[in-house]
Amino acid sequence: MAAGALTAEEILAATEGVLRRYGPAKATVVDVARALGVSHGSVYRHFPTKAALRAAVTRRWLDRNHAGLAELAAEDSPAPERLRRWLAALFEAKRRKALDDPELFATYTVLAGESDTVVGEHIDALLGEIALIIADGVAQGAFAPCDPQVTARAVLDATGRFHNPLYAAEWSAPEIDTAFGAVCSLVLAGLRATG
Amino acid sequence: MAAGALTAEEILAATEGVLRRYGPAKATVVDVARALGVSHGSVYRHFPTKAALRAAVTRRWLDRNHAGLAELAAEDSPAPERLRRWLAALFEAKRRKALDDPELFATYTVLAGESDTVVGEHIDALLGEIALIIADGVAQGAFAPCDPQVTARAVLDATGRFHNPLYAAEWSAPEIDTAFGAVCSLVLAGLRATG
């Protein structure tokens, strides 16, 4: 492959393949270059360090998990029902990744643990979307007045069993959907209530 | 030590010492017997298998974490404030164990992962206490009518960041108490609200 034709996306796709094949502990930039048939210098031209490459592939994975959520959060619709759908979509996206391809999920969980910055940006994006829905709900009179940023953090924390990868082993349990519904109802009732 | 004088509690205390010294992967019943100066048969007389001994020492540890919570749950006092104190006491007990003695905490986290039964009993005890407070709150008119068992599970799930050992690494973060307060307020508002 001519070095000039190499895009960042091609490198990231190859990196995911290498991670899948060798695991996060052993995968190297040289392996990625070899998979692409280029010199490792060609990879470093896009990603100056191994850490930068790993952070970028982790960000790509998290963004993929997250596809469609921002649009859902920005919908013009009643906030309580929109928040419930947003939380369900987040849970469903994470659960599908974890159950459909557990090895790749485990690999990315290791990678995410290496980069507080990438995970922090991902969480900030989620918090921003929840805060948007909450602010809409307050404006609609459906939620009690509150600080949407602070309350968004409480909502994300309270639903952690249904999106935090630490809990992935519980996501195939038969009672998990009932548990999710009960927590959503409690959270939504809390948002409606005056403080 | 005369075998006749050996109590289950002495064996469990010695087992904790052996676990601390050798770690959960390497500790054996022979190590426990040696630490007590008795034959391993004397240990097996109380605990018929290594698994039974490990389950018993894990139960003892979880019960110790849990000291005082049952009494707090059964108090004759307003339910909302009682539930907040109960959740704070649970968080404080777990956090103290995790931060004061992280190695022993990690050891018991491994052991708890081996025994679904012991952990299940512990969680059932916590759920029973939360359900008791919720039922009192409904009777007092402070909480909306609900199924206390189902709602107790939602409350335990929603506060997982503040008692599930998976989150122990976050318990020394400076913002954790603010986060705890926000989740408690959301949960209590949800319990007050009509469904």
Interface residues (C-beta under 8 A of the other chain):
Chain A: A144 V150 T151 R153 A154 V155 D157 A158 T159 G160 R161 N164 L166 Y167 A179 A182 V183 S185 L186 V187 L188 A189 G190 L191 R192 A193 T194 G195
Chain B: A144 V150 T151 R153 A154 V155 D157 A158 T159 G160 R161 N164 L166 Y167 A179 A182 V183 S185 L186 V187 L188 A189 G190 L191 R192 A193 T194 G195
